[in-house]
Amino acid sequence: MATNKLHFLLIPLIGPGHSIPMIDMAKLLAKQSNVTVTIATTPLNITRYHATLTESIKSGLPVRFLELPFPAAEAGLPEGCESTDKIPSMDLVPNFLAAVDKLQQKLEERYETLNPRPICIISDKYMSWTGEFANNHHIPRIMFDGMSCFNELCCNNLYTSKVFEVCMTGLHDSQPFVVPGLPDRIEFTRNQLPPEFYPSSIDTSEFRQRARDSEVRAYGVVINSFEELEQEYVNEYKKLRRGKVWCIGPLSLCDSDNSPQSRRGNIASIDEQQCLNWLDSHKPDSVIYACFGSLVRINTPQLIELGLGLEASNHPFIWVIKSVHREKEVEEWLAESGFEERVKDREFIIRGWAPQVVILSHPSVGGFLTHCGWNSTLESVSAGVPMITWPQFSEQFINEKLVVQVLGIGVSVGADSVVHVGEEDRFGVKVKSETVTKAIEKAMDDGIEGNERRKRAKELGIIANNVIKEGGSSHLNLTLLIQDIMHHANNLS
Ligand code: UDP
């Protein structure tokens, strides 16, 4: 690999929703002149993501992995538990977080081998030890949270105002309140908020508090979004962070030129061509794509309601069922209830990992039934596809608010509160099939409202594809980021 001068060290959190955009970012940075990129991650994650980098490396891009041994046994974890979506049971979450912290030592032991010395660390919000690491080595740490400025600002204002605590003074968790200091009137209930504000039964408060402390001290923040999507929120967030905020997304669009998009984050569980042929056989804007990301584990009765809702919508659909859902009872239901037989002419079920970006980019897809993870949300925006929003946990209700209320490109199924990961079985059916069907029908409707929504989504999709080109805002922000880091390094030397 060429030894270019500006060496960026990227340290993702080991989980698909956090690693996938950072791998995209690595490729994007490595394409800039005089930039070298190293991604520090663990062996199984290197195996998992290597395919997405192969073409780039072959074409001579200066990007590589640095392997950090994963301390599974030291942390009391089974072998192979090297990613947030591979944690077999929720009581192992504290062990997983302890293992993540131990990676600091592993990096320390290998740091001297990095040549040239990194000029900057870009690391995930939840790799909070990287703040101290960067300080020790006198280089700036830029935080990547994988979220929008809308989300960053909401969370910041929730932290500083503690407005959600009114709930503790006698009001209920489901009592709406307004988040102060935002450009729009945005309301939540406490039980829709991320675990920082509405904790799950697994205590991760210390881990999250450290992440918050190290976030506040970070030199700057890089955002997978684009200014035109949420300009007022970008402006406000920049004020908070002394201007050091760079929106360089959508990262999923960064390498459509040379790498099979179907390999993002995993090898797809189906033949991509077969899926494309199926999509080709349907009319433009007619297909619903239903996928809930990498971590959501909907309980079986709720999954059945979702299936029935898709069926009753009468639209053709692609439904991604993750292996964690593939309990015997789901397979039995699919086969024995007659569901698969009834919808066989208009379903394409993917058991496992879908080539999501490829699917969303197909002109037949007219609606994305999504859990509102930020990557999925932005991928939908980039493809100009309106969303049917069904948030589950973390920041997903915040993303829903942006999509439905601020941008006007989504229809909510009306989920009212979080179902934290691992707590799915505490709830039965929260959203009935009729409600799912109604939301799909509203999103796919070709009346005035539906057409307006579709038009806005398509317009945003066009803008998203332009901002990453020369002259676009994200393209410029990437240049400004690199210039800022160079300037910082020159001032130190
Ligand atoms: N993804 C995919 N195929 C799947 C499920 C997910 O390609 O079957 C990708 C998706 O395109 C996105 C990421 O995995 O880039 C999921 O990130 P998101 O933030 O949407 O959700 P999370 O998995 O973090 O909840």
Boltz pocket constraint, residues with backbone or C-beta under 6 A from the ligand:
constraints:
  - pocket:
      binder: B
      contacts: [[A, 16], [A, 17], [A, 18], [A, 20], [A, 264], [A, 265], [A, 291], [A, 292], [A, 293], [A, 294], [A, 295], [A, 296], [A, 320], [A, 352], [A, 353], [A, 354], [A, 355], [A, 356], [A, 357], [A, 372], [A, 373], [A, 374], [A, 375], [A, 376], [A, 377], [A, 379]]
      max_distance: 6.0
